[in-house]
């Protein structure tokens, strides 16, 4: 059994809780801007001292409203400053937040609230209230409903003005490290969501150790980040708390359509994103160049960027001609992309899905080092992450300080350490099934290199076994196909079938530009595009690229392009945009069977070596 374990670099403090991180920050740098909120065309800073004042005022409101220590409070909202304000207001009041994705259906809201035993809920918008209102009758425990759009924060602050400071101080100190800090429900990609009990020590120890490991990322002059992925997910929640501990200024942009404009005005030094964001940035730039008659230049620049970065990572000498091309393309292409992302981004932390070496190398040549990491809700986000001092593109890095990672005999990744959750809420059977002693069984398959850098190859339950007995990890094929600009999502199929096939959906955002660039009507419907020979040829090209990376027995032999999109609203994607494979396999069973109802020779799919 291969195992790598990194000792904690910060002594554990079993009595510390999350509120201590903010209190310590205010003592160190009271006047440091800890947040910035949109104001006009720019941003208004909020200091650590001012944030702390607002947190205490809101905590007093919760106390005056009758929230008791340990009470569960649901929260449905987008990624804004108010999200973290409410988060810490509840921490200081001694309450436990149950974050709910802002896109959750009424049934999902009902499950999270009822299973957790929440007695109150905070809702950001009228739409959120409408969804909650559908199931409120099934939630008899809920006695308080606060709506941010109706001024709930101001009302609670007013309600709590007579609560003594001493009572807030008493409340915030009640929890020790072993106590529950939050109850986060899994995304439900493999069944009904389970509540993960994350403790105060999980957050405190992971933040303190991660701040040391990621020191170069967090301590650049005037360090800042712009959060845009949902704070209800552990990935962004962890970063928002880490930023407070490390003194990083945080801004928020909940509307990803406004992301580039926000990046341009906020000018962050590092980003937190999922791979799909980097794919969109690359694909949008490529299609914009194509529309301007500069597609060939962009593709040449991208090729040089990737090869230049590969040679650097391998420690090889850069040929003179490549150096000259790189300098030219830096002026023509790379610098413009850097400017579009704000001009100050040096690092980006990527997680939740594999990024792929091509994008990693491309952005590295832009001067942006993408530090790919790995973790789950059950590991308080990070278990491993590449470091600014040493990173390897294509891996998810070494274990963080205070964390151990090992591979079981079948390759399953197991984790233990300061980051591992306490248990599944009210589900001892699931808890027992997912632990081997103090090792958490992730369900993911991976491998280590000699230095302990982890590579994740797929989900254990998703491994396809063909009729010929070949084991195939879908991610190895799906990720390269999904990188194509017109591909929205892809699911590889073939369990107990004679060969591998794929279901493909189109990206409705990127498709019109691609169609126009290729002399086709930009307003073509998804249904017509799915039947278009040109579109099919482009998808075929993406599949050919993917097939080059696998053996003939693992390659995609047939595919079908669906006229439907898979979205969170359709029930086929989780809030972090991961595919719900079991739902897709059920809903599109007839499409899968159709792939195997005719001989494979009908598609003439070129195969990888």
C-alpha atoms as one frame of an Amber mdcrd trajectory, in Angstrom:
protein
   0.000   0.000   0.000   1.525   3.332  -1.122   1.233   6.084   1.473   2.438
   9.688   1.840   1.833  11.679   5.001   2.923  15.277   5.685   3.181  16.438
   9.312   1.245  19.534  10.350   3.381  22.679  10.312   1.178  24.541  12.810
   0.591  23.053  16.292  -3.022  21.973  16.734  -5.253  23.999  19.058  -8.162
  21.775  20.138  -9.962  24.694  21.802  -9.914  27.061  18.816 -12.998  27.628
  16.666 -13.632  29.493  13.417 -14.440  32.792  15.152 -10.877  32.908  16.492
  -9.569  33.275  12.938 -11.423  36.585  12.509 -10.577  37.829  16.012  -6.884
  37.147  15.386  -7.015  38.896  12.016  -8.577  42.029  13.533  -5.891  42.127
  16.233  -3.114  41.853  13.627  -4.387  44.206  10.904  -7.570  46.060  11.941
  -7.363  48.589   9.111  -6.479  46.084   6.361  -9.138  45.820   3.631 -10.577
  42.330   4.079 -13.410  42.652   1.553 -14.440  44.902  -1.303 -18.019  45.382
  -2.485 -19.196  46.777  -5.833 -19.850  50.517  -5.778 -20.584  52.335  -9.009
 -17.997  51.287 -11.567 -15.500  50.316  -8.872 -15.177  48.693  -5.470 -15.449
  49.931  -1.888 -13.112  48.386   0.682 -14.327  46.983   4.012 -11.629  46.710
   6.679 -11.164  43.775   9.023 -12.353  45.956  11.927 -15.502  47.033  10.073
 -16.334  43.482   9.010 -15.905  42.328  12.611 -18.239  45.114  13.786 -20.912
  44.079  11.271 -20.532  40.408  12.226 -21.073  41.136  15.917 -24.093  43.342
  15.163 -25.669  40.574  13.056 -24.845  37.917  15.661 -26.704  40.034  18.227
 -29.690  40.046  15.892 -29.708  36.254  15.677 -29.440  36.040  19.461 -32.312
  38.515  19.957 -34.412  36.517  17.483 -34.068  33.444  19.682 -31.385  31.468
  17.869 -29.738  29.201  20.429 -26.216  27.697  20.394 -26.215  24.614  18.184
 -29.377  25.572  16.278 -29.279  24.740  12.564 -30.057  27.580  10.149 -30.502
  27.048   6.405 -29.088  29.611   3.976 -29.905  30.005   0.283 -27.988  32.780
  -1.481 -25.608  33.592  -4.296 -21.901  34.342  -3.844 -21.860  37.838  -2.357
 -20.324  39.720   0.567 -23.519  39.061   2.545 -22.859  35.311   2.329 -19.691
  35.476   4.451 -21.227  38.147   6.711 -24.108  35.779   7.511 -21.687  32.852
   7.853 -19.657  34.590  10.555 -22.729  36.136  12.156 -24.029  32.608  12.740
 -20.614  31.405  13.955 -20.459  34.235  16.507 -24.026  33.491  17.671 -23.025
  29.852  18.237 -25.343  28.560  15.492 -24.667  26.004  12.742 -25.233  26.979
   9.112 -26.740  24.506   6.653 -25.761  25.999   3.267 -28.126  25.211   0.404
 -27.215  25.785  -3.243 -28.941  28.841  -4.703 -30.119  26.686  -7.603 -31.618
  23.945  -5.406 -35.142  22.739  -6.182 -37.950  22.889  -3.596 -37.503  19.143
  -2.965 -33.773  19.608  -2.336 -34.420  22.519   0.035 -36.981  20.422   1.867
 -34.566  17.485   2.271 -31.638  19.568   3.545 -33.840  21.461   5.997 -35.770
  18.459   7.323 -32.825  16.058   7.519 -30.693  18.631   9.360 -33.467  19.651
  11.736 -33.024  23.337  10.853 -35.292  25.725  12.746 -34.789  28.819  10.567
 -33.840  29.769   7.033 -32.294  32.810   5.339 -33.202  33.467   1.697 -31.605
  35.998  -0.619 -34.215  36.616  -3.317 -37.947  36.401  -4.082 -37.182  33.397
  -6.306 -35.511  31.590  -3.415 -38.500  32.348  -1.200 -40.923  31.022  -3.830
 -39.086  27.712  -3.943 -38.951  27.466  -0.163 -42.618  28.454   0.115 -43.606
  25.383  -1.913 -42.322  23.093   0.838 -42.677  25.241   3.944 -45.767  23.275
   4.952 -43.595  20.152   5.150 -41.118  21.830   7.505 -42.889  22.266  10.859
 -39.612  22.929  12.716 -38.924  26.137  10.771 -40.089  29.081  12.872 -38.102
  31.958  11.327 -37.808  32.935   7.668 -35.521  35.879   6.867 -35.301  37.412
   3.395 -32.215  39.433   2.480 -33.982  41.260  -0.356 -36.472  42.593   2.209
 -33.714  44.008   4.411 -33.263  41.091   6.824 -29.693  42.035   7.763 -30.655
  45.601   8.699 -33.739  44.365  10.587 -31.777  41.770  12.554 -29.057  44.322
  13.331 -31.698  46.689  14.705 -33.375  43.882  16.656 -30.111  42.961  18.356
 -28.880  46.428  19.362 -29.623  45.840  23.064 -27.820  42.484  23.274 -24.643
  42.838  25.331 -21.204  42.363  23.795 -20.438  39.912  26.601 -23.224  37.604
  25.422 -21.781  37.447  21.906 -18.339  36.777  23.367 -19.789  34.011  25.541
 -21.627  32.453  22.580 -18.659  32.530  20.212 -16.435  30.791  22.754 -18.830
  27.921  23.485 -17.667  25.702  20.621 -14.377  23.824  20.880 -12.503  22.312
  17.955 -14.368  18.997  18.074 -17.806  20.631  17.820 -19.818  20.903  14.634
 -19.127  24.082  12.645 -21.372  23.474   9.651 -23.484  20.794   8.046 -22.847
  20.609   4.287 -24.828  18.254   2.098 -23.091  16.391  -0.700 -24.111  17.273
  -4.252 -26.061  14.058  -4.712 -24.246  12.901  -7.862 -24.458   9.300  -6.632
 -27.798   9.342  -4.780 -29.605  11.230  -2.028 -27.380  13.978  -0.509 -25.708
  13.135   2.800 -24.974  15.729   5.476 -21.243  16.059   6.184 -20.452  17.147
   9.741 -17.449  19.464   9.508 -15.954  20.584  12.796 -14.366  23.839  13.873
 -10.995  22.078  13.981 -11.464  20.969  10.374 -11.603  24.611   9.278  -9.109
  26.046  11.774  -6.372  23.468  11.272  -6.783  23.240   7.488  -6.700  27.046
   7.159  -3.673  27.466   9.413  -1.690  24.736   7.659  -2.811  25.709   4.147
  -1.785  29.320   4.760   1.784  28.105   5.306   1.740  25.703   2.349   0.282
  28.370   0.024   2.241  31.265   1.508   3.548  32.493  -1.854  -0.001  32.638
  -3.241  -1.575  34.405  -0.277   1.097  36.903   0.762   1.933  38.765  -2.435
   1.631  42.572  -2.024  -2.036  43.624  -1.834  -3.172  40.021  -2.311  -6.781
  39.626  -3.378  -9.171  37.201  -4.975 -12.527  37.440  -6.711 -14.903  34.647
  -5.735 -17.495  33.631  -8.291 -18.109  29.925  -7.710 -20.856  29.218  -5.199
 -19.918  29.747  -1.555 -22.389  27.027  -0.602 -19.789  24.569  -1.929 -16.941
  23.629   0.412 -14.299  24.729  -2.131 -15.251  28.435  -2.062 -16.393  28.303
   1.597 -12.929  27.126   2.639 -11.200  29.826   0.572 -13.462  32.545   2.017
 -12.456  31.513   5.557  -8.796  31.026   4.583  -8.745  34.574   3.152  -9.867
  35.986   6.499  -7.176  34.039   8.320  -4.469  35.011   5.799  -5.540  38.631
   5.299  -6.488  38.350   1.630  -8.983  40.894   0.275 -12.030  39.133  -1.177
 -14.505  40.397  -3.744 -17.528  38.575  -5.137 -19.205  38.298  -8.543 -22.205
  35.947  -8.553 -23.017  36.542 -12.239 -20.404  34.722 -14.315 -21.571  36.603
 -17.416 -20.109  39.714 -15.767 -16.933  37.920 -14.713 -14.501  39.424 -17.231
 -15.665  42.966 -16.447 -15.340  42.270 -12.724 -11.856  40.810 -13.162 -10.849
  43.907 -15.107 -11.943  46.299 -12.369 -11.086  44.214  -9.269  -7.673  43.016
 -10.535  -7.198  39.959  -8.282  -3.813  38.368  -7.615  -5.165  34.821  -7.528
  -8.304  33.019  -8.612 -10.308  30.046  -7.474 -12.056  28.211 -10.295 -13.212
  24.900 -11.677 -11.694  23.588 -14.951 -14.772  24.552 -16.957 -13.969  28.233
 -16.315 -10.463  27.886 -17.757 -11.886  25.973 -20.729 -14.367  28.812 -21.338
 -11.652  31.476 -21.169  -9.517  29.554 -23.672 -12.366  28.646 -26.023 -13.812
  32.174 -26.006 -10.410  33.632 -26.860  -9.942  31.096 -29.662 -13.351  31.763
 -31.202 -12.921  35.542 -30.874  -9.593  35.259 -32.706 -11.256  33.075 -35.349
 -14.004  35.660 -35.872 -11.358  38.366 -36.329  -9.476  36.343 -38.926  -6.671
  35.551 -36.468  -7.569  31.971 -35.615  -4.396  30.572 -37.149  -2.251  32.985
 -35.105  -4.055  32.026 -31.888  -3.655  28.306 -32.492   0.049  28.751 -33.263
   0.430  30.830 -30.109  -1.380  28.167 -28.077   0.845  25.422 -29.490   4.002
  27.381 -28.667   2.670  28.169 -25.162   2.023  24.509 -24.378   5.345  23.253
 -25.784   7.293  26.059 -24.086   5.771  25.167 -20.711   6.335  21.423 -21.223
  10.024  21.967 -21.890  10.340  24.192 -18.821   8.654  21.587 -16.607  10.936
  18.858 -17.963  13.993  21.028 -17.316  14.961  21.097 -20.980  16.558  23.933
 -22.930  14.221  26.171 -24.935  15.310  26.299 -28.632  16.156  29.777 -29.921
  13.379  29.765 -32.536  10.801  28.892 -29.877  12.124  31.672 -27.640  11.628
  34.173 -30.466   8.125  32.894 -31.232   7.235  32.954 -27.551   8.326  36.594
 -27.230   6.280  37.551 -30.291   3.164  35.705 -29.148   3.520  37.130 -25.660
   3.042  40.575 -27.162   0.325  39.592 -29.635  -1.730  37.067 -27.641  -0.682
  36.193 -24.098  -0.500  39.770 -22.783  -4.052  40.474 -23.990  -5.398  37.452
 -22.136  -3.535  38.490 -18.981  -5.084  41.947 -19.249  -8.555  40.469 -19.756
  -8.149  38.577 -16.455  -7.226  41.760 -14.589  -3.488  41.894 -15.273  -2.356
  40.866 -11.763  -3.302  37.172 -11.591  -0.229  35.077 -10.818  -1.866  31.934
  -9.458  -5.138  30.095  -9.806  -6.339  27.242  -7.641  -8.356  24.677  -9.573
 -10.400  21.803  -8.232 -13.565  19.654  -8.414 -12.564  18.019 -11.741  -9.368
  17.291 -13.714  -7.976  20.306 -15.551  -5.935  18.519 -18.208  -2.247  19.179
 -18.994  -2.941  21.218 -22.162  -4.754  24.004 -20.310  -2.323  23.850 -17.410
   0.631  24.411 -19.726  -1.192  27.100 -21.759  -1.991  29.257 -18.732   1.468
  28.647 -17.286   2.942  30.316 -20.360   0.607  33.261 -19.757   2.357  33.696
 -16.415  -0.528  32.144 -14.486   0.372  29.033 -12.532  -2.703  26.874 -12.039
  -2.308  24.950  -8.807  -4.557  21.965  -9.278  -5.755  20.357  -6.061  -7.947
  17.509  -4.896 -10.504  17.076  -2.171 -14.144  16.493  -1.320 -16.747  17.951
   0.997 -15.700  15.230   3.438 -12.116  16.571   3.461 -13.065  20.240   4.079
 -12.008  20.841   0.449  -8.244  20.298   0.073  -6.411  17.039   0.699  -3.664
  17.659  -1.842  -2.616  20.720  -3.838   0.276  21.750  -6.036   2.495  24.382
  -4.439   3.888  27.620  -5.793   7.370  26.363  -4.882   6.870  23.091  -6.744
   4.021  22.031  -8.976   3.579  19.363 -11.616   1.023  19.982 -14.322  -1.216
  16.960 -14.751  -1.148  16.085 -11.045  -3.177  17.368  -8.087  -0.056  17.842
  -6.000   1.230  16.384  -2.724  -0.649  16.016   0.550  -1.179  19.213   2.530
   0.509  19.569   5.921  -1.452  17.629   8.507  -2.844  15.240   5.898  -2.059
  11.658   4.930  -3.009  10.091   1.596  -2.682   6.425   0.685  -3.795   4.086
  -2.089  -5.668   0.892  -1.283  -4.784  -2.309  -3.127  -7.359  -1.489  -5.817
  -6.018   2.056  -6.258  -8.710   3.818  -4.216  -7.530   7.079  -2.658  -7.901
   7.191   1.131  -7.328  10.261   3.315  -6.814  10.978   7.000  -5.765  14.061
   8.930  -6.899  17.451  10.166  -9.225  17.910   7.195 -11.336  14.745   7.411
 -14.936  15.234   8.492 -16.427  13.795  11.676 -19.354  11.782  10.303 -22.421
  11.763   8.071 -25.306  13.417   9.903 -27.693  10.873  11.431 -26.291   8.175
   9.142 -24.012   5.811  11.094 -24.259   3.117   8.407 -22.884   5.415   5.702
 -20.211   6.686   8.092 -19.050   3.166   8.956 -19.018   2.152   5.282 -16.772
   5.038   4.261 -14.041   4.638   6.899 -11.258   2.085   7.293 -10.097   2.950
  10.800  -9.345   6.677  10.606  -8.863   6.573   6.821 -11.690   8.066   4.739
 -12.357   6.085   1.549 -12.906   8.699  -1.167 -14.259   6.465  -3.924 -11.702
   7.953  -6.334  -8.912   6.046  -8.072  -5.416   7.469  -8.332  -1.664   6.966
  -8.510   1.450   8.572  -6.999   4.764   9.493  -8.521   7.999   8.983  -6.584
   7.690  12.370  -4.865   4.153  11.830  -3.623   2.380  13.924  -6.268  -1.089
  12.449  -6.751  -2.863  11.904 -10.068  -6.600  11.194  -9.982  -7.714   8.856
 -12.755 -11.429   8.447 -12.083 -14.247   7.391  -9.781 -14.182   3.803  -8.527
 -17.900   3.331  -9.171 -17.614   4.821 -12.662 -15.017   2.399 -14.015 -16.474
   0.776 -17.133 -15.786  -2.893 -17.753 -16.400  -3.799 -21.393 -17.716  -7.160
 -22.525 -14.110  -8.029 -23.361 -13.052  -7.371 -19.763 -11.228  -4.085 -20.427
 -11.348  -1.573 -17.525 -11.913   1.979 -18.770 -11.838   5.193 -16.683 -14.360
   7.561 -18.330 -12.602  10.773 -17.244  -9.527   9.992 -19.354 -11.727  10.198
 -22.462 -14.352  12.712 -21.349 -12.032  15.535 -20.282 -10.237  15.934 -23.663
 -13.557  15.791 -25.560 -15.151  18.368 -23.249 -12.265  20.761 -23.950 -13.628
  21.334 -27.474 -15.474  24.685 -27.683 -18.761  23.291 -29.020 -18.980  20.369
 -26.590 -21.069  21.028 -23.505 -20.849  17.689 -21.734 -19.916  14.137 -22.605
 -20.608  10.801 -20.943 -18.673   7.727 -21.977 -20.668   4.457 -21.930 -19.912
   0.817 -22.616 -20.286  -1.195 -19.418 -20.651  -4.854 -20.458 -20.822  -3.707
 -24.095 -18.495  -4.773 -26.924 -16.899  -1.322 -27.290 -16.866   2.222 -25.846
 -19.308   4.882 -27.039 -20.248   8.394 -25.960 -23.260  10.655 -25.459 -22.403
  14.266 -26.337 -24.266  17.529 -25.721 -23.484  20.872 -27.336 -22.497  24.099
 -25.575 -25.291  26.559 -26.386 -23.135  29.549 -25.357 -20.168  28.739 -27.580
 -22.084  27.162 -30.473 -23.367  30.352 -32.211 -19.860  31.837 -32.480 -18.425
  28.579 -33.779 -21.240  28.209 -36.328 -20.705  31.769 -37.569 -16.933  31.239
 -37.794 -17.552  28.135 -39.894 -19.985  29.693 -42.353 -23.131  28.268 -40.780
 -26.230  30.100 -39.453 -25.445  31.339 -35.934 -29.085  30.882 -34.901 -29.184
  27.184 -35.784 -31.187  25.255 -33.189 -29.548  22.634 -30.998 -31.642  19.991
 -32.722 -30.470  21.034 -36.186 -26.877  21.477 -35.006 -26.872  17.951 -33.589
 -27.641  16.657 -37.091 -25.236  18.992 -38.927 -22.392  17.167 -40.758 -20.021
  20.052 -39.923 -20.866  19.915 -36.225 -20.552  16.155 -36.216 -17.147  16.422
 -37.900 -15.987  18.857 -35.196 -17.125  16.507 -32.423 -15.403  13.689 -34.310
 -12.195  15.750 -34.264 -12.466  16.129 -30.489 -12.997  12.386 -30.104 -10.031
  11.611 -32.344  -7.849  13.749 -30.057  -9.131  11.903 -26.984  -8.601   8.513
 -28.630  -4.916   9.261 -29.186  -4.350   9.086 -25.429  -5.758   5.575 -24.907
  -5.406   2.085 -26.306  -7.579   0.828 -29.169  -9.742  -1.203 -26.761 -10.427
   1.929 -24.670 -11.172   4.295 -27.556 -14.580   5.768 -28.390 -15.934   3.848
 -31.389 -19.339   5.512 -31.750 -21.050   8.629 -30.465 -24.375  10.393 -30.670
 -24.998  14.135 -30.340 -28.098  14.876 -28.270 -30.385  17.803 -29.011 -30.901
  18.322 -25.265 -28.616  20.132 -22.824 -27.634  18.723 -19.460 -28.017  21.366
 -16.799 -28.570  21.576 -13.096 -32.177  22.554 -13.788 -32.695  19.435 -15.926
 -31.393  17.327 -13.047 -28.345  16.044 -14.928 -25.622  18.209 -13.339 -24.753
  18.942  -9.726 -24.388  22.583  -8.579 -20.634  22.340  -9.184 -21.346  21.195
 -12.764 -20.381  17.552 -12.268 -22.441  15.070 -14.261 -24.979  12.863 -12.501
 -23.969   9.758 -14.386 -26.645   7.493 -12.922 -29.446   9.940 -13.818 -28.126
  10.401 -17.364 -27.799   6.654 -17.894 -31.416   6.238 -16.802 -32.905   9.167
 -18.730 -30.987   8.440 -21.949 -31.030   4.642 -21.807 -32.680   4.430 -25.233
 -29.946   6.604 -26.785 -27.315   4.319 -25.282 -29.005   1.197 -26.610 -29.293
   2.774 -30.055 -25.502   3.110 -30.163 -25.222  -0.677 -29.957 -28.133  -1.620
 -32.190 -26.175  -1.178 -35.423 -22.728  -2.445 -36.476 -19.815  -0.235 -35.438
 -18.712   0.195 -39.069 -21.520   2.704 -39.681 -19.621   5.541 -38.020 -16.111
   5.124 -39.395 -14.562   6.505 -36.236 -10.764   6.796 -36.468  -9.158   5.049
 -33.519  -6.296   6.090 -31.284  -3.192   3.967 -31.057
